[in-house]
Amino acid sequence: MTTAATTPDMDKRPSFLRQVRDALELVFSSRTAVVGLAIALFWLGVGLLSLFWTPYPPNAQMFGANQP
């Protein structure tokens, strides 16, 4: 049984961390992308904060306020 020989000209796939770093460099090189990312992260933070900040459960119904 023979195996395929590796050649030095075969490109290795970059590591996951290298791919993430390249993607972040691409995003942070554009001012528009940075502003858009900041806006999206702001609203994500507001949404997550609202889960802990609101005093009532999201499905609670307050019928007493509408009673005469």
Secondary structure, DSSP 8 states (H G I E B T S, - for coil): -------TTS-----HHHHHHHHHHHHHT-HHHHHHHHHHHHHHHHHHHHHHH-SS-TT---GGGG--
